[in-house]
Amino acid sequence: MVEKTYELNDVVQMKKAHPCGENRWKIIRMGADIRIKCEGCGHSVMIPRKKFESKLKKVIEKNEAK
Ligand SMILES: [Zn+2]
């Protein structure tokens, strides 16, 4: 199983691309719900953590500014 560790400001790829064609999402809020923002069009969506994890494909970029 692929390890799925993600943090705030990481860029992730989801199993389904956004309708705008982009499949890079930035995590902009973490909590019981996760808010991710499409890097293509700037649209953001809030999804429950469980659902986010089931739809997450991989983490593309780790946030390095700590
Ligand atoms: Zn988009």
N, CA, C, O and the ligand as a Tripos MOL2 file, in Angstrom:
@<TRIPOS>MOLECULE
protein
  265   263    67     0     0
PROTEIN
NO_CHARGES

@<TRIPOS>ATOM
      1 N           0.8360   -1.2090    0.0000 N.3       1 MET1
      2 CA          0.0000    0.0000    0.0000 C.3       1 MET1
      3 C           0.8680    1.2550    0.0000 C.2       1 MET1
      4 O           1.8780    1.3290    0.6990 O.2       1 MET1
      5 N           0.4660    2.2120   -0.7740 N.am      2 VAL2
      6 CA          1.2130    3.4630   -0.8770 C.3       2 VAL2
      7 C           0.9690    4.3040    0.3700 C.2       2 VAL2
      8 O          -0.1660    4.4750    0.8160 O.2       2 VAL2
      9 N           2.0320    4.8090    0.9020 N.am      3 GLU3
     10 CA          1.9050    5.6460    2.0890 C.3       3 GLU3
     11 C           1.3170    6.9970    1.7180 C.2       3 GLU3
     12 O           1.7660    7.6530    0.7770 O.2       3 GLU3
     13 N           0.3270    7.3890    2.4590 N.am      4 LYS4
     14 CA         -0.3090    8.6650    2.1680 C.3       4 LYS4
     15 C          -0.1650    9.6230    3.3270 C.2       4 LYS4
     16 O          -1.0270    9.7040    4.2020 O.2       4 LYS4
     17 N           0.9210   10.3360    3.3200 N.am      5 THR5
     18 CA          1.0670   11.3580    4.3400 C.3       5 THR5
     19 C           0.9820   12.7030    3.6430 C.2       5 THR5
     20 O           1.6220   12.9470    2.6200 O.2       5 THR5
     21 N           0.2000   13.5320    4.2100 N.am      6 TYR6
     22 CA          0.0040   14.8440    3.5930 C.3       6 TYR6
     23 C          -0.0800   15.8930    4.6930 C.2       6 TYR6
     24 O          -0.5080   15.6260    5.8160 O.2       6 TYR6
     25 N           0.3400   17.0800    4.3290 N.am      7 GLU7
     26 CA          0.3140   18.1800    5.2750 C.3       7 GLU7
     27 C          -0.2240   19.4210    4.5890 C.2       7 GLU7
     28 O          -0.4330   19.4540    3.3760 O.2       7 GLU7
     29 N          -0.4400   20.4290    5.4000 N.am      8 LEU8
     30 CA         -0.9100   21.6990    4.8800 C.3       8 LEU8
     31 C           0.0730   22.2230    3.8310 C.2       8 LEU8
     32 O           1.2880   22.1420    4.0060 O.2       8 LEU8
     33 N          -0.4660   22.7500    2.7590 N.am      9 ASN9
     34 CA          0.3070   23.3370    1.6550 C.3       9 ASN9
     35 C           0.9800   22.3250    0.7300 C.2       9 ASN9
     36 O           1.7160   22.7100   -0.1780 O.2       9 ASN9
     37 N           0.7390   21.0610    0.9490 N.am     10 ASP10
     38 CA          1.2520   20.0610    0.0130 C.3      10 ASP10
     39 C           0.4070   20.1210   -1.2620 C.2      10 ASP10
     40 O          -0.7680   20.4870   -1.2260 O.2      10 ASP10
     41 N           1.0210   19.7570   -2.3790 N.am     11 VAL11
     42 CA          0.2820   19.6820   -3.6330 C.3      11 VAL11
     43 C           0.0200   18.2100   -3.9010 C.2      11 VAL11
     44 O           0.9460   17.3990   -3.9050 O.2      11 VAL11
     45 N          -1.2300   17.8700   -4.1220 N.am     12 VAL12
     46 CA         -1.6020   16.4690   -4.3020 C.3      12 VAL12
     47 C          -2.3030   16.2270   -5.6320 C.2      12 VAL12
     48 O          -2.8250   17.1410   -6.2700 O.2      12 VAL12
     49 N          -2.2900   14.9740   -6.0140 N.am     13 GLN13
     50 CA         -2.9930   14.5700   -7.2190 C.3      13 GLN13
     51 C          -4.1550   13.6820   -6.7690 C.2      13 GLN13
     52 O          -3.9760   12.7960   -5.9330 O.2      13 GLN13
     53 N          -5.3340   13.9180   -7.3210 N.am     14 MET14
     54 CA         -6.5040   13.1330   -6.9490 C.3      14 MET14
     55 C          -6.7650   12.0780   -8.0180 C.2      14 MET14
     56 O          -6.2160   12.1390   -9.1190 O.2      14 MET14
     57 N          -7.6200   11.1020   -7.6700 N.am     15 LYS15
     58 CA         -7.9190   10.0550   -8.6420 C.3      15 LYS15
     59 C          -8.6690   10.6070   -9.8480 C.2      15 LYS15
     60 O          -8.5510   10.0980  -10.9630 O.2      15 LYS15
     61 N          -9.4360   11.6530   -9.5980 N.am     16 LYS16
     62 CA        -10.1550   12.2900  -10.7090 C.3      16 LYS16
     63 C          -9.6840   13.7190  -10.8530 C.2      16 LYS16
     64 O          -9.6060   14.4530   -9.8680 O.2      16 LYS16
     65 N          -9.3720   14.1190  -12.0670 N.am     17 ALA17
     66 CA         -8.9480   15.4900  -12.3050 C.3      17 ALA17
     67 C         -10.1420   16.4290  -12.1660 C.2      17 ALA17
     68 O         -11.2940   16.0090  -12.2750 O.2      17 ALA17
     69 N          -9.8530   17.6890  -11.9260 N.am     18 HIS18
     70 CA        -10.9040   18.6930  -11.8720 C.3      18 HIS18
     71 C         -11.4450   18.8830  -13.2880 C.2      18 HIS18
     72 O         -10.6990   18.7310  -14.2550 O.2      18 HIS18
     73 N         -12.7260   19.2130  -13.4250 N.am     19 PRO19
     74 CA        -13.2860   19.4370  -14.7660 C.3      19 PRO19
     75 C         -12.5130   20.4550  -15.6100 C.2      19 PRO19
     76 O         -12.6090   20.4270  -16.8370 O.2      19 PRO19
     77 N         -11.7570   21.3440  -14.9820 N.am     20 CYS20
     78 CA        -10.9960   22.3320  -15.7630 C.3      20 CYS20
     79 C          -9.7780   21.6930  -16.4280 C.2      20 CYS20
     80 O          -9.0940   22.3420  -17.2190 O.2      20 CYS20
     81 N          -9.5020   20.4240  -16.1120 N.am     21 GLY21
     82 CA         -8.3810   19.7310  -16.7540 C.3      21 GLY21
     83 C          -7.1430   19.6200  -15.8960 C.2      21 GLY21
     84 O          -6.2290   18.8560  -16.2070 O.2      21 GLY21
     85 N          -7.1130   20.3790  -14.8180 N.am     22 GLU22
     86 CA         -5.9540   20.3620  -13.9230 C.3      22 GLU22
     87 C          -6.1080   19.2420  -12.9030 C.2      22 GLU22
     88 O          -7.2190   18.9510  -12.4590 O.2      22 GLU22
     89 N          -4.9980   18.6130  -12.5300 N.am     23 ASN23
     90 CA         -5.0800   17.6240  -11.4680 C.3      23 ASN23
     91 C          -3.9800   17.8460  -10.4460 C.2      23 ASN23
     92 O          -3.2990   16.9160  -10.0140 O.2      23 ASN23
     93 N          -3.8340   19.0990  -10.0780 N.am     24 ARG24
     94 CA         -2.9200   19.4630   -8.9990 C.3      24 ARG24
     95 C          -3.7470   20.2760   -8.0140 C.2      24 ARG24
     96 O          -4.3600   21.2860   -8.3620 O.2      24 ARG24
     97 N          -3.7420   19.8120   -6.8000 N.am     25 TRP25
     98 CA         -4.5350   20.4760   -5.7660 C.3      25 TRP25
     99 C          -3.6460   20.8110   -4.5930 C.2      25 TRP25
    100 O          -2.8010   20.0150   -4.1820 O.2      25 TRP25
    101 N          -3.8470   21.9950   -4.0630 N.am     26 LYS26
    102 CA         -3.0660   22.3820   -2.8890 C.3      26 LYS26
    103 C          -3.9430   22.2840   -1.6510 C.2      26 LYS26
    104 O          -5.0910   22.7300   -1.6440 O.2      26 LYS26
    105 N          -3.3840   21.6980   -0.6150 N.am     27 ILE27
    106 CA         -4.1330   21.5950    0.6440 C.3      27 ILE27
    107 C          -4.0450   22.9340    1.3550 C.2      27 ILE27
    108 O          -2.9650   23.3570    1.7690 O.2      27 ILE27
    109 N          -5.1740   23.5940    1.4950 N.am     28 ILE28
    110 CA         -5.1430   24.9180    2.1140 C.3      28 ILE28
    111 C          -5.7680   24.9560    3.5040 C.2      28 ILE28
    112 O          -5.6730   25.9620    4.2060 O.2      28 ILE28
    113 N          -6.3960   23.8760    3.8890 N.am     29 ARG29
    114 CA         -6.9380   23.8210    5.2400 C.3      29 ARG29
    115 C          -7.0280   22.3680    5.6780 C.2      29 ARG29
    116 O          -7.4720   21.5030    4.9240 O.2      29 ARG29
    117 N          -6.6000   22.1160    6.9070 N.am     30 MET30
    118 CA         -6.6770   20.7640    7.4300 C.3      30 MET30
    119 C          -7.4720   20.7780    8.7140 C.2      30 MET30
    120 O          -7.2940   21.6430    9.5700 O.2      30 MET30
    121 N          -8.3460   19.8080    8.8290 N.am     31 GLY31
    122 CA         -9.1530   19.6830   10.0340 C.3      31 GLY31
    123 C          -9.9330   18.4050    9.8930 C.2      31 GLY31
    124 O          -9.4510   17.4490    9.2870 O.2      31 GLY31
    125 N         -11.1260   18.3690   10.4400 N.am     32 ALA32
    126 CA        -11.9840   17.2040   10.2420 C.3      32 ALA32
    127 C         -12.3180   17.1370    8.7570 C.2      32 ALA32
    128 O         -12.5120   16.0630    8.1870 O.2      32 ALA32
    129 N         -12.3770   18.3120    8.1540 N.am     33 ASP33
    130 CA        -12.5510   18.4120    6.7060 C.3      33 ASP33
    131 C         -11.2780   18.9830    6.1150 C.2      33 ASP33
    132 O         -10.5530   19.7350    6.7660 O.2      33 ASP33
    133 N         -11.0250   18.6190    4.8940 N.am     34 ILE34
    134 CA         -9.8380   19.1100    4.1950 C.3      34 ILE34
    135 C         -10.2930   20.0350    3.0750 C.2      34 ILE34
    136 O         -11.2090   19.7050    2.3210 O.2      34 ILE34
    137 N          -9.6610   21.1750    2.9720 N.am     35 ARG35
    138 CA         -9.9760   22.0570    1.8550 C.3      35 ARG35
    139 C          -8.8070   22.0410    0.8850 C.2      35 ARG35
    140 O          -7.6590   22.2850    1.2550 O.2      35 ARG35
    141 N          -9.1320   21.7460   -0.3660 N.am     36 ILE36
    142 CA         -8.0910   21.7350   -1.3850 C.3      36 ILE36
    143 C          -8.4590   22.7220   -2.4790 C.2      36 ILE36
    144 O          -9.6310   22.9410   -2.7850 O.2      36 ILE36
    145 N          -7.4370   23.2990   -3.0490 N.am     37 LYS37
    146 CA         -7.6450   24.3080   -4.0780 C.3      37 LYS37
    147 C          -7.0270   23.8450   -5.3850 C.2      37 LYS37
    148 O          -5.8740   23.4150   -5.4270 O.2      37 LYS37
    149 N          -7.8040   23.9370   -6.4400 N.am     38 CYS38
    150 CA         -7.3290   23.5520   -7.7640 C.3      38 CYS38
    151 C          -6.2690   24.5440   -8.2200 C.2      38 CYS38
    152 O          -6.4900   25.7550   -8.1950 O.2      38 CYS38
    153 N          -5.1180   24.0260   -8.6370 N.am     39 GLU39
    154 CA         -4.0260   24.8970   -9.0720 C.3      39 GLU39
    155 C          -4.2800   25.4540  -10.4680 C.2      39 GLU39
    156 O          -3.6100   26.3900  -10.9030 O.2      39 GLU39
    157 N          -5.2470   24.8740  -11.1600 N.am     40 GLY40
    158 CA         -5.5430   25.3520  -12.5070 C.3      40 GLY40
    159 C          -6.4450   26.5670  -12.4990 C.2      40 GLY40
    160 O          -6.1130   27.5970  -13.0860 O.2      40 GLY40
    161 N          -7.5840   26.4530  -11.8370 N.am     41 CYS41
    162 CA         -8.5760   27.5280  -11.8990 C.3      41 CYS41
    163 C          -8.8090   28.2250  -10.5630 C.2      41 CYS41
    164 O          -9.5360   29.2160  -10.4980 O.2      41 CYS41
    165 N          -8.2000   27.7180   -9.5070 N.am     42 GLY42
    166 CA         -8.3410   28.3770   -8.2220 C.3      42 GLY42
    167 C          -9.5940   28.0120   -7.4400 C.2      42 GLY42
    168 O          -9.8290   28.5350   -6.3510 O.2      42 GLY42
    169 N         -10.3880   27.1240   -7.9950 N.am     43 HIS43
    170 CA        -11.6040   26.6850   -7.3200 C.3      43 HIS43
    171 C         -11.2170   25.8400   -6.1090 C.2      43 HIS43
    172 O         -10.3100   25.0120   -6.1990 O.2      43 HIS43
    173 N         -11.8920   26.0400   -4.9810 N.am     44 SER44
    174 CA        -11.5660   25.2180   -3.8180 C.3      44 SER44
    175 C         -12.7680   24.4090   -3.3650 C.2      44 SER44
    176 O         -13.9160   24.8430   -3.4680 O.2      44 SER44
    177 N         -12.4710   23.2310   -2.8650 N.am     45 VAL45
    178 CA        -13.5330   22.3640   -2.3720 C.3      45 VAL45
    179 C         -13.1840   21.8500   -0.9790 C.2      45 VAL45
    180 O         -12.0180   21.6680   -0.6290 O.2      45 VAL45
    181 N         -14.2240   21.6280   -0.2090 N.am     46 MET46
    182 CA        -14.0560   21.1100    1.1520 C.3      46 MET46
    183 C         -14.5810   19.6840    1.1510 C.2      46 MET46
    184 O         -15.7180   19.4350    0.7510 O.2      46 MET46
    185 N         -13.7610   18.7590    1.5930 N.am     47 ILE47
    186 CA        -14.2120   17.3720    1.6590 C.3      47 ILE47
    187 C         -13.8130   16.7270    2.9780 C.2      47 ILE47
    188 O         -12.7540   17.0250    3.5300 O.2      47 ILE47
    189 N         -14.6680   15.8440    3.4770 N.am     48 PRO48
    190 CA        -14.3240   15.1610    4.7180 C.3      48 PRO48
    191 C         -13.0190   14.3890    4.5540 C.2      48 PRO48
    192 O         -12.7370   13.8490    3.4840 O.2      48 PRO48
    193 N         -12.2310   14.3410    5.6170 N.am     49 ARG49
    194 CA        -10.9210   13.6980    5.5840 C.3      49 ARG49
    195 C         -10.9600   12.2730    5.0090 C.2      49 ARG49
    196 O         -10.1110   11.8980    4.2000 O.2      49 ARG49
    197 N         -11.9470   11.4970    5.4330 N.am     50 LYS50
    198 CA        -12.0630   10.1220    4.9590 C.3      50 LYS50
    199 C         -12.2210   10.0470    3.4490 C.2      50 LYS50
    200 O         -11.6040    9.2230    2.7740 O.2      50 LYS50
    201 N         -13.0710   10.9370    2.9420 N.am     51 LYS51
    202 CA        -13.3350   10.9570    1.5160 C.3      51 LYS51
    203 C         -12.0870   11.4380    0.7650 C.2      51 LYS51
    204 O         -11.7390   10.9230   -0.2980 O.2      51 LYS51
    205 N         -11.4360   12.4300    1.3490 N.am     52 PHE52
    206 CA        -10.2080   12.9410    0.7530 C.3      52 PHE52
    207 C          -9.1760   11.8240    0.6090 C.2      52 PHE52
    208 O          -8.5430   11.6820   -0.4380 O.2      52 PHE52
    209 N          -9.0140   11.0400    1.6620 N.am     53 GLU53
    210 CA         -8.0250    9.9650    1.6260 C.3      53 GLU53
    211 C          -8.3570    8.8840    0.6100 C.2      53 GLU53
    212 O          -7.4670    8.2870    0.0050 O.2      53 GLU53
    213 N          -9.6620    8.6380    0.4300 N.am     54 SER54
    214 CA        -10.0340    7.6130   -0.5450 C.3      54 SER54
    215 C          -9.8600    8.1190   -1.9750 C.2      54 SER54
    216 O          -9.7070    7.3320   -2.9090 O.2      54 SER54
    217 N          -9.8860    9.4460   -2.1350 N.am     55 LYS55
    218 CA         -9.7470   10.0060   -3.4870 C.3      55 LYS55
    219 C          -8.3340   10.4520   -3.8180 C.2      55 LYS55
    220 O          -8.0080   10.7340   -4.9700 O.2      55 LYS55
    221 N          -7.5090   10.5110   -2.7950 N.am     56 LEU56
    222 CA         -6.1340   10.9470   -2.9950 C.3      56 LEU56
    223 C          -5.3430    9.9020   -3.7730 C.2      56 LEU56
    224 O          -5.3550    8.7160   -3.4420 O.2      56 LEU56
    225 N          -4.6600   10.3610   -4.8050 N.am     57 LYS57
    226 CA         -3.8290    9.4310   -5.5650 C.3      57 LYS57
    227 C          -2.4060    9.4830   -5.0390 C.2      57 LYS57
    228 O          -1.8390    8.4650   -4.6430 O.2      57 LYS57
    229 N          -1.8410   10.6690   -5.0390 N.am     58 LYS58
    230 CA         -0.5040   10.8070   -4.4670 C.3      58 LYS58
    231 C          -0.1690   12.2580   -4.1350 C.2      58 LYS58
    232 O          -0.7960   13.2030   -4.6160 O.2      58 LYS58
    233 N           0.8440   12.3840   -3.2940 N.am     59 VAL59
    234 CA          1.3270   13.7110   -2.9620 C.3      59 VAL59
    235 C           2.4130   14.0340   -3.9740 C.2      59 VAL59
    236 O           3.3950   13.3010   -4.0950 O.2      59 VAL59
    237 N           2.2400   15.1190   -4.6920 N.am     60 ILE60
    238 CA          3.2010   15.4960   -5.7350 C.3      60 ILE60
    239 C           4.3560   16.3050   -5.1510 C.2      60 ILE60
    240 O           5.5260   16.0530   -5.4380 O.2      60 ILE60
    241 N           3.9960   17.2800   -4.3270 N.am     61 GLU61
    242 CA          5.0150   18.1650   -3.7670 C.3      61 GLU61
    243 C           4.7980   18.3400   -2.2830 C.2      61 GLU61
    244 O           3.7010   18.6630   -1.8260 O.2      61 GLU61
    245 N           5.8740   18.1190   -1.5360 N.am     62 LYS62
    246 CA          5.7820   18.3690   -0.1120 C.3      62 LYS62
    247 C           6.0480   19.8370    0.1500 C.2      62 LYS62
    248 O           6.8580   20.4780   -0.5200 O.2      62 LYS62
    249 N           5.3560   20.3380    1.1200 N.am     63 ASN63
    250 CA          5.5810   21.7110    1.5320 C.3      63 ASN63
    251 C           6.9260   21.8060    2.2210 C.2      63 ASN63
    252 O           7.1540   21.1530    3.2390 O.2      63 ASN63
    253 N           7.8160   22.6130    1.6720 N.am     64 GLU64
    254 CA          9.1570   22.6900    2.2450 C.3      64 GLU64
    255 C           9.3830   23.9080    3.1150 C.2      64 GLU64
    256 O          10.3680   23.9840    3.8480 O.2      64 GLU64
    257 N           8.4830   24.8450    3.0320 N.am     65 ALA65
    258 CA          8.6010   26.0400    3.8600 C.3      65 ALA65
    259 C           8.0300   25.7470    5.2390 C.2      65 ALA65
    260 O           6.8160   25.7630    5.4400 O.2      65 ALA65
    261 N           8.9110   25.4830    6.1700 N.am     66 LYS66
    262 CA          8.4190   25.1300    7.5030 C.3      66 LYS66
    263 C           8.8780   26.1450    8.5360 C.2      66 LYS66
    264 O           8.5580   26.0110    9.7170 O.2      66 LYS66
    265 ZN         -9.8860   23.5730  -11.7000 Zn       67 ZN67
@<TRIPOS>BOND
     1     1     2 1
     2     2     3 1
     3     3     4 2
     4     3     5 am
     5     5     6 1
     6     6     7 1
     7     7     8 2
     8     7     9 am
     9     9    10 1
    10    10    11 1
    11    11    12 2
    12    11    13 am
    13    13    14 1
    14    14    15 1
    15    15    16 2
    16    15    17 am
    17    17    18 1
    18    18    19 1
    19    19    20 2
    20    19    21 am
    21    21    22 1
    22    22    23 1
    23    23    24 2
    24    23    25 am
    25    25    26 1
    26    26    27 1
    27    27    28 2
    28    27    29 am
    29    29    30 1
    30    30    31 1
    31    31    32 2
    32    31    33 am
    33    33    34 1
    34    34    35 1
    35    35    36 2
    36    35    37 am
    37    37    38 1
    38    38    39 1
    39    39    40 2
    40    39    41 am
    41    41    42 1
    42    42    43 1
    43    43    44 2
    44    43    45 am
    45    45    46 1
    46    46    47 1
    47    47    48 2
    48    47    49 am
    49    49    50 1
    50    50    51 1
    51    51    52 2
    52    51    53 am
    53    53    54 1
    54    54    55 1
    55    55    56 2
    56    55    57 am
    57    57    58 1
    58    58    59 1
    59    59    60 2
    60    59    61 am
    61    61    62 1
    62    62    63 1
    63    63    64 2
    64    63    65 am
    65    65    66 1
    66    66    67 1
    67    67    68 2
    68    67    69 am
    69    69    70 1
    70    70    71 1
    71    71    72 2
    72    71    73 am
    73    73    74 1
    74    74    75 1
    75    75    76 2
    76    75    77 am
    77    77    78 1
    78    78    79 1
    79    79    80 2
    80    79    81 am
    81    81    82 1
    82    82    83 1
    83    83    84 2
    84    83    85 am
    85    85    86 1
    86    86    87 1
    87    87    88 2
    88    87    89 am
    89    89    90 1
    90    90    91 1
    91    91    92 2
    92    91    93 am
    93    93    94 1
    94    94    95 1
    95    95    96 2
    96    95    97 am
    97    97    98 1
    98    98    99 1
    99    99   100 2
   100    99   101 am
   101   101   102 1
   102   102   103 1
   103   103   104 2
   104   103   105 am
   105   105   106 1
   106   106   107 1
   107   107   108 2
   108   107   109 am
   109   109   110 1
   110   110   111 1
   111   111   112 2
   112   111   113 am
   113   113   114 1
   114   114   115 1
   115   115   116 2
   116   115   117 am
   117   117   118 1
   118   118   119 1
   119   119   120 2
   120   119   121 am
   121   121   122 1
   122   122   123 1
   123   123   124 2
   124   123   125 am
   125   125   126 1
   126   126   127 1
   127   127   128 2
   128   127   129 am
   129   129   130 1
   130   130   131 1
   131   131   132 2
   132   131   133 am
   133   133   134 1
   134   134   135 1
   135   135   136 2
   136   135   137 am
   137   137   138 1
   138   138   139 1
   139   139   140 2
   140   139   141 am
   141   141   142 1
   142   142   143 1
   143   143   144 2
   144   143   145 am
   145   145   146 1
   146   146   147 1
   147   147   148 2
   148   147   149 am
   149   149   150 1
   150   150   151 1
   151   151   152 2
   152   151   153 am
   153   153   154 1
   154   154   155 1
   155   155   156 2
   156   155   157 am
   157   157   158 1
   158   158   159 1
   159   159   160 2
   160   159   161 am
   161   161   162 1
   162   162   163 1
   163   163   164 2
   164   163   165 am
   165   165   166 1
   166   166   167 1
   167   167   168 2
   168   167   169 am
   169   169   170 1
   170   170   171 1
   171   171   172 2
   172   171   173 am
   173   173   174 1
   174   174   175 1
   175   175   176 2
   176   175   177 am
   177   177   178 1
   178   178   179 1
   179   179   180 2
   180   179   181 am
   181   181   182 1
   182   182   183 1
   183   183   184 2
   184   183   185 am
   185   185   186 1
   186   186   187 1
   187   187   188 2
   188   187   189 am
   189   189   190 1
   190   190   191 1
   191   191   192 2
   192   191   193 am
   193   193   194 1
   194   194   195 1
   195   195   196 2
   196   195   197 am
   197   197   198 1
   198   198   199 1
   199   199   200 2
   200   199   201 am
   201   201   202 1
   202   202   203 1
   203   203   204 2
   204   203   205 am
   205   205   206 1
   206   206   207 1
   207   207   208 2
   208   207   209 am
   209   209   210 1
   210   210   211 1
   211   211   212 2
   212   211   213 am
   213   213   214 1
   214   214   215 1
   215   215   216 2
   216   215   217 am
   217   217   218 1
   218   218   219 1
   219   219   220 2
   220   219   221 am
   221   221   222 1
   222   222   223 1
   223   223   224 2
   224   223   225 am
   225   225   226 1
   226   226   227 1
   227   227   228 2
   228   227   229 am
   229   229   230 1
   230   230   231 1
   231   231   232 2
   232   231   233 am
   233   233   234 1
   234   234   235 1
   235   235   236 2
   236   235   237 am
   237   237   238 1
   238   238   239 1
   239   239   240 2
   240   239   241 am
   241   241   242 1
   242   242   243 1
   243   243   244 2
   244   243   245 am
   245   245   246 1
   246   246   247 1
   247   247   248 2
   248   247   249 am
   249   249   250 1
   250   250   251 1
   251   251   252 2
   252   251   253 am
   253   253   254 1
   254   254   255 1
   255   255   256 2
   256   255   257 am
   257   257   258 1
   258   258   259 1
   259   259   260 2
   260   259   261 am
   261   261   262 1
   262   262   263 1
   263   263   264 2
@<TRIPOS>SUBSTRUCTURE
     1 MET1         2 RESIDUE 1 A MET
     2 VAL2         6 RESIDUE 1 A VAL
     3 GLU3        10 RESIDUE 1 A GLU
     4 LYS4        14 RESIDUE 1 A LYS
     5 THR5        18 RESIDUE 1 A THR
     6 TYR6        22 RESIDUE 1 A TYR
     7 GLU7        26 RESIDUE 1 A GLU
     8 LEU8        30 RESIDUE 1 A LEU
     9 ASN9        34 RESIDUE 1 A ASN
    10 ASP10       38 RESIDUE 1 A ASP
    11 VAL11       42 RESIDUE 1 A VAL
    12 VAL12       46 RESIDUE 1 A VAL
    13 GLN13       50 RESIDUE 1 A GLN
    14 MET14       54 RESIDUE 1 A MET
    15 LYS15       58 RESIDUE 1 A LYS
    16 LYS16       62 RESIDUE 1 A LYS
    17 ALA17       66 RESIDUE 1 A ALA
    18 HIS18       70 RESIDUE 1 A HIS
    19 PRO19       74 RESIDUE 1 A PRO
    20 CYS20       78 RESIDUE 1 A CYS
    21 GLY21       82 RESIDUE 1 A GLY
    22 GLU22       86 RESIDUE 1 A GLU
    23 ASN23       90 RESIDUE 1 A ASN
    24 ARG24       94 RESIDUE 1 A ARG
    25 TRP25       98 RESIDUE 1 A TRP
    26 LYS26      102 RESIDUE 1 A LYS
    27 ILE27      106 RESIDUE 1 A ILE
    28 ILE28      110 RESIDUE 1 A ILE
    29 ARG29      114 RESIDUE 1 A ARG
    30 MET30      118 RESIDUE 1 A MET
    31 GLY31      122 RESIDUE 1 A GLY
    32 ALA32      126 RESIDUE 1 A ALA
    33 ASP33      130 RESIDUE 1 A ASP
    34 ILE34      134 RESIDUE 1 A ILE
    35 ARG35      138 RESIDUE 1 A ARG
    36 ILE36      142 RESIDUE 1 A ILE
    37 LYS37      146 RESIDUE 1 A LYS
    38 CYS38      150 RESIDUE 1 A CYS
    39 GLU39      154 RESIDUE 1 A GLU
    40 GLY40      158 RESIDUE 1 A GLY
    41 CYS41      162 RESIDUE 1 A CYS
    42 GLY42      166 RESIDUE 1 A GLY
    43 HIS43      170 RESIDUE 1 A HIS
    44 SER44      174 RESIDUE 1 A SER
    45 VAL45      178 RESIDUE 1 A VAL
    46 MET46      182 RESIDUE 1 A MET
    47 ILE47      186 RESIDUE 1 A ILE
    48 PRO48      190 RESIDUE 1 A PRO
    49 ARG49      194 RESIDUE 1 A ARG
    50 LYS50      198 RESIDUE 1 A LYS
    51 LYS51      202 RESIDUE 1 A LYS
    52 PHE52      206 RESIDUE 1 A PHE
    53 GLU53      210 RESIDUE 1 A GLU
    54 SER54      214 RESIDUE 1 A SER
    55 LYS55      218 RESIDUE 1 A LYS
    56 LEU56      222 RESIDUE 1 A LEU
    57 LYS57      226 RESIDUE 1 A LYS
    58 LYS58      230 RESIDUE 1 A LYS
    59 VAL59      234 RESIDUE 1 A VAL
    60 ILE60      238 RESIDUE 1 A ILE
    61 GLU61      242 RESIDUE 1 A GLU
    62 LYS62      246 RESIDUE 1 A LYS
    63 ASN63      250 RESIDUE 1 A ASN
    64 GLU64      254 RESIDUE 1 A GLU
    65 ALA65      258 RESIDUE 1 A ALA
    66 LYS66      262 RESIDUE 1 A LYS
    67 ZN67       265 GROUP 0 **** ****
